Amino acid sequence: MVIKPRYIDAETFWELSQSPEYEDKIIELVDGEIVEMSKPGGVHGVTVGNIFGFIWNFVRQHNLGWVTAAETGFIVKKNPEGRDTVRGLDVAFVRLDR
């Protein structure tokens, strides 16, 4: 008997990510499977903070859209078999028209 792995979609991932089991963890969904990520360190925080600042200033000055930080989750791939990918991006830009 062959047991097929169970993959989850982005919506199920969102529900699971809010549960106490994942409260103190950084997780992403990669091709339908939950992956625990390591916590970022100081150098990472400074680097991401600087990048966010440069992008945010430019976007705000030109009223181009939104800038997010702090591992904000984005669905980067939807798969009809439920093998979605959700990544926690350090910095992201979303155009106003999106």
Secondary structure as GFF3:
##gff-version 3
##sequence-region A 1 98
A	DSSP	alpha_helix	10	17	.	.	.	ID=ss1
A	DSSP	three_ten_helix	20	22	.	.	.	ID=ss2
A	DSSP	beta_strand	26	30	.	.	.	ID=ss3
A	DSSP	beta_strand	33	37	.	.	.	ID=ss4
A	DSSP	alpha_helix	42	62	.	.	.	ID=ss5
A	DSSP	beta_strand	65	77	.	.	.	ID=ss6
A	DSSP	beta_strand	85	95	.	.	.	ID=ss7
###
